[in-house]
Structures are given as C-alpha cells and as structure tokens.
Amino acid sequence: MSEPAAELPISDARDSLADVVSRAHYAGRITYVTRRGQRLAAIVPAEVAEAIERAEDASDVAAARDALTRIESGDTPLPLTDLRDELGL
C-alpha cells in the first residue's frame, strides 16, 4: 500500500532528498516539491513515471496511425508552419 501524497518545501526536500526518494521507492509516496506553497515538481515512484511514459507513447503511436490513415484516405497533411501557428509556437 502506498503512503498518502505529501508536500514539501524545496529547501526541506534538498535537505532530505535521500529520505524522500526512499519513501517514493519503498512506500510508493508521491511528494510534491513546493516553493511558496506552489507545486513545482513531484518525486514519484519510478513505476508511476514509467506508466505515464508508456501511456504517452501509446497515445503518440495512436495519433500517428490516425494521421497516416487520414493521409492515405486523401486528406492533405497540415504544413509545419500552419501547425506552429495553430499551436502558438
């Protein structure tokens, strides 16, 4: 069973990093690192991060397959410059 999530100011996290990492690994605890009460990052068990990466990879593969299917069916690909404009990049 995993411990409930915790929040820890960045200065305290720096001083107790080994303990925070151990709790993530052995107890499954997620620790949010904060600055002035605002969450900046999270220290999570490796399995959690790996599961997120697998889900993102699967989503990317599905989107690529969908795009290829649309192109093969006659849709015109969106030019990179148009995509950048659409995304505000």
C-alpha positions in Angstrom: 0.0 0.0 0.0 1.3 3.5 -0.7 1.6 6.4 1.7 -0.6 9.4 1.0 0.9 12.2 -1.1 2.9 14.9 0.7 4.0 18.4 0.0 7.5 19.6 1.0 9.2 23.0 0.5 12.1 22.8 -1.8 14.6 23.8 0.9 13.4 20.8 3.1 13.4 18.5 0.1 17.0 19.4 -0.6 17.9 18.6 3.0 16.1 15.2 3.0 16.3 14.1 -0.6 17.5 10.6 0.2 14.6 10.1 2.5 12.1 11.5 0.0 13.4 9.2 -2.7 13.4 6.2 -0.4 9.8 6.8 0.5 8.9 7.1 -3.2 10.6 3.8 -3.9 9.7 1.7 -0.9 6.4 3.2 0.2 5.0 4.5 -3.0 4.7 8.0 -1.7 4.3 10.9 -4.1 6.0 14.1 -2.8 5.2 17.4 -4.3 8.1 19.9 -4.1 6.8 23.4 -3.5 8.1 27.0 -3.4 6.0 29.5 -1.5 3.2 26.9 -1.4 3.0 26.4 -5.1 3.8 22.9 -6.5 6.9 22.9 -8.8 7.6 19.2 -9.3 6.9 15.8 -7.9 9.0 12.9 -6.8 7.2 9.8 -7.7 7.9 6.1 -7.7 9.7 5.0 -10.9 6.8 2.7 -11.8 4.4 5.7 -11.9 6.7 7.7 -14.2 7.2 4.7 -16.4 3.5 4.1 -16.7 2.9 7.7 -17.7 5.6 7.4 -20.3 4.1 4.2 -21.7 0.6 5.8 -21.9 2.1 8.9 -23.6 3.9 6.7 -26.1 0.8 4.7 -26.8 -1.2 7.9 -27.4 1.5 9.2 -29.7 1.5 5.9 -31.7 -2.3 6.0 -32.0 -2.2 9.7 -33.2 0.5 8.9 -35.8 -1.5 5.9 -37.1 -4.6 8.0 -37.3 -2.8 10.7 -39.2 -1.3 8.2 -41.6 -4.8 6.7 -42.2 -6.2 10.1 -42.9 -3.4 10.9 -45.4 -3.8 7.5 -47.1 -7.5 8.3 -47.5 -6.8 11.6 -49.2 -6.5 14.2 -46.5 -3.9 16.8 -47.0 -1.2 16.9 -44.3 -1.0 20.2 -42.3 2.2 22.1 -43.2 4.6 22.5 -40.2 4.3 26.3 -40.4 0.5 26.1 -40.1 0.8 23.7 -37.2 3.2 26.0 -35.4 0.8 28.9 -35.9 -2.1 26.8 -34.6 -0.2 25.9 -31.5 1.1 29.4 -31.0 4.8 28.4 -31.4 
